[in-house]
Amino acid sequence: MSDLMIGMSLVLSAAMIVAAIMATRGKRSLGISILAAGLVGLLASVQFLLLDAPAVAMTEAAIG
């Protein structure tokens, strides 16, 4: 993998962790927790696309 791909993977992984924490610890609003959980699925799909697994990415996007 190139340095750019590794950097993008690290940024996506960090964003997934932040969104997962927001989804599980969201005490302000149920809507924010639901949106954060959806963001985790979206970022996971992008991560799978970066790893050259389009079938897995499509499945993750469909299932969430």
Z-matrix of the N, CA and C atoms (Angstrom, degrees):
N
C 1 1.444
C 2 1.526 1 110.12
N 3 1.296 2 114.98 1 145.95
C 4 1.458 3 119.10 2 178.89
C 5 1.529 4 110.03 3 -79.84
N 6 1.307 5 115.08 4 167.79
C 7 1.462 6 119.94 5 -179.70
C 8 1.525 7 111.31 6 -63.82
N 9 1.326 8 116.78 7 -34.68
C 10 1.459 9 120.76 8 178.74
C 11 1.524 10 111.06 9 -64.44
N 12 1.323 11 116.78 10 -43.72
C 13 1.465 12 121.07 11 179.39
C 14 1.521 13 111.16 12 -64.38
N 15 1.316 14 116.35 13 -40.21
C 16 1.465 15 119.70 14 178.84
C 17 1.523 16 109.83 15 -65.34
N 18 1.321 17 117.05 16 -42.50
C 19 1.458 18 120.54 17 177.69
C 20 1.517 19 112.36 18 -62.34
N 21 1.331 20 116.80 19 -43.20
C 22 1.459 21 120.22 20 178.38
C 23 1.520 22 111.17 21 -64.23
N 24 1.317 23 116.75 22 -39.03
C 25 1.465 24 120.27 23 178.52
C 26 1.521 25 111.19 24 -64.58
N 27 1.322 26 117.11 25 -39.77
C 28 1.459 27 120.34 26 178.81
C 29 1.526 28 111.64 27 -66.30
N 30 1.327 29 116.43 28 -41.74
C 31 1.466 30 119.98 29 178.48
C 32 1.526 31 110.58 30 -64.62
N 33 1.325 32 117.11 31 -43.71
C 34 1.467 33 120.20 32 178.43
C 35 1.521 34 111.45 33 -63.93
N 36 1.330 35 116.73 34 -40.15
C 37 1.463 36 119.85 35 179.15
C 38 1.520 37 111.21 36 -64.73
N 39 1.315 38 117.22 37 -41.62
C 40 1.466 39 120.37 38 178.41
C 41 1.529 40 110.66 39 -64.90
N 42 1.327 41 116.95 40 -40.97
C 43 1.464 42 120.33 41 178.40
C 44 1.528 43 110.97 42 -65.47
N 45 1.330 44 116.85 43 -36.65
C 46 1.467 45 119.91 44 177.08
C 47 1.517 46 111.03 45 -64.47
N 48 1.321 47 117.23 46 -40.33
C 49 1.464 48 120.67 47 179.76
C 50 1.523 49 110.19 48 -64.72
N 51 1.326 50 116.66 49 -44.33
C 52 1.468 51 120.51 50 179.34
C 53 1.529 52 110.34 51 -62.74
N 54 1.317 53 117.23 52 -44.43
C 55 1.468 54 120.63 53 -179.97
C 56 1.532 55 111.16 54 -65.60
N 57 1.324 56 116.95 55 -37.05
C 58 1.463 57 119.76 56 178.40
C 59 1.524 58 111.02 57 -66.42
N 60 1.322 59 116.60 58 -39.41
C 61 1.470 60 119.63 59 176.78
C 62 1.522 61 110.18 60 -65.17
N 63 1.324 62 116.45 61 -41.25
C 64 1.469 63 119.49 62 177.47
C 65 1.525 64 111.21 63 -62.72
N 66 1.328 65 116.80 64 -37.77
C 67 1.465 66 120.34 65 -178.67
C 68 1.525 67 111.57 66 -69.24
N 69 1.318 68 117.02 67 -37.26
C 70 1.465 69 119.07 68 -175.99
C 71 1.522 70 113.01 69 -88.05
N 72 1.324 71 116.86 70 -28.19
C 73 1.462 72 120.07 71 -176.74
C 74 1.520 73 113.35 72 -106.43
N 75 1.326 74 116.99 73 8.44
C 76 1.462 75 120.61 74 -177.46
C 77 1.513 76 111.77 75 -69.48
N 78 1.316 77 116.74 76 103.84
C 79 1.461 78 120.82 77 -178.19
C 80 1.523 79 111.96 78 -101.20
N 81 1.325 80 116.85 79 -12.78
C 82 1.461 81 119.54 80 -177.69
C 83 1.525 82 112.32 81 -75.77
N 84 1.314 83 114.85 82 -47.88
C 85 1.456 84 117.80 83 -171.01
C 86 1.524 85 110.45 84 -148.10
N 87 1.309 86 114.89 85 138.44
C 88 1.458 87 119.75 86 175.51
C 89 1.523 88 110.38 87 -67.14
N 90 1.326 89 117.54 88 -34.87
C 91 1.468 90 121.29 89 179.75
C 92 1.513 91 112.48 90 -62.87
N 93 1.326 92 117.01 91 -40.44
C 94 1.464 93 120.25 92 178.31
C 95 1.523 94 110.18 93 -64.40
N 96 1.329 95 116.78 94 -39.77
C 97 1.464 96 120.04 95 178.74
C 98 1.521 97 111.37 96 -64.46
N 99 1.308 98 116.83 97 -40.17
C 100 1.473 99 120.50 98 179.66
C 101 1.528 100 110.49 99 -67.28
N 102 1.328 101 116.98 100 -43.01
C 103 1.462 102 119.96 101 178.19
C 104 1.529 103 111.36 102 -64.61
N 105 1.315 104 117.37 103 -38.52
C 106 1.466 105 120.34 104 178.59
C 107 1.526 106 110.77 105 -66.17
N 108 1.321 107 117.34 106 -38.25
C 109 1.461 108 119.78 107 177.00
C 110 1.523 109 111.02 108 -65.09
N 111 1.324 110 117.44 109 -38.65
C 112 1.458 111 120.91 110 175.84
C 113 1.516 112 112.04 111 -65.61
N 114 1.333 113 116.14 112 -35.64
C 115 1.465 114 120.45 113 177.88
C 116 1.526 115 111.05 114 -65.33
N 117 1.325 116 116.90 115 -35.79
C 118 1.469 117 119.93 116 176.94
C 119 1.524 118 109.88 117 -61.30
N 120 1.330 119 117.44 118 -44.59
C 121 1.456 120 120.94 119 178.03
C 122 1.518 121 112.87 120 -63.50
N 123 1.327 122 116.51 121 -40.91
C 124 1.460 123 120.48 122 178.44
C 125 1.525 124 111.34 123 -64.28
N 126 1.316 125 116.72 124 -45.07
C 127 1.465 126 119.93 125 179.26
C 128 1.527 127 111.73 126 -66.74
N 129 1.322 128 117.01 127 -34.17
C 130 1.460 129 119.65 128 175.73
C 131 1.530 130 110.56 129 -64.75
N 132 1.322 131 117.09 130 -38.45
C 133 1.466 132 120.36 131 177.76
C 134 1.528 133 110.98 132 -63.12
N 135 1.318 134 116.77 133 -43.33
C 136 1.462 135 120.24 134 178.87
C 137 1.527 136 110.13 135 -64.28
N 138 1.330 137 115.87 136 -39.16
C 139 1.469 138 120.09 137 178.67
C 140 1.536 139 110.73 138 -61.96
N 141 1.318 140 116.65 139 -42.02
C 142 1.466 141 119.73 140 177.98
C 143 1.529 142 111.55 141 -66.30
N 144 1.324 143 117.55 142 -34.83
C 145 1.462 144 119.65 143 175.61
C 146 1.522 145 111.10 144 -64.36
N 147 1.320 146 116.62 145 -39.56
C 148 1.463 147 119.81 146 177.42
C 149 1.526 148 112.09 147 -64.62
N 150 1.322 149 115.85 148 -28.94
C 151 1.461 150 120.63 149 179.69
C 152 1.527 151 112.24 150 -88.10
N 153 1.330 152 117.04 151 11.87
C 154 1.478 153 123.22 152 178.91
C 155 1.523 154 112.46 153 60.34
N 156 1.317 155 115.43 154 44.32
C 157 1.464 156 120.76 155 175.73
C 158 1.534 157 108.67 156 -126.91
N 159 1.344 158 117.37 157 72.17
C 160 1.468 159 119.20 158 -174.56
C 161 1.526 160 113.49 159 -66.35
N 162 1.322 161 118.38 160 -32.07
C 163 1.461 162 119.80 161 179.68
C 164 1.527 163 110.68 162 -66.52
N 165 1.316 164 116.57 163 -41.66
C 166 1.461 165 120.64 164 177.82
C 167 1.523 166 110.03 165 -67.09
N 168 1.336 167 117.10 166 -38.97
C 169 1.464 168 121.00 167 178.67
C 170 1.529 169 111.20 168 -62.70
N 171 1.330 170 117.34 169 -42.47
C 172 1.453 171 120.39 170 178.70
C 173 1.523 172 111.47 171 -65.69
N 174 1.327 173 116.50 172 -38.98
C 175 1.462 174 120.73 173 178.01
C 176 1.527 175 110.53 174 -64.92
N 177 1.318 176 116.72 175 -43.88
C 178 1.466 177 120.62 176 178.89
C 179 1.516 178 110.96 177 -63.49
N 180 1.310 179 117.50 178 -39.27
C 181 1.461 180 120.76 179 179.22
C 182 1.531 181 111.05 180 -67.29
N 183 1.324 182 116.55 181 -35.95
C 184 1.458 183 120.27 182 -179.19
C 185 1.529 184 112.05 183 -73.92
N 186 1.316 185 116.21 184 -40.71
C 187 1.459 186 120.99 185 -176.70
C 188 1.522 187 111.30 186 -84.50
N 189 1.319 188 115.58 187 -40.90
C 190 1.459 189 119.88 188 178.08
C 191 1.457 190 110.16 189 94.94
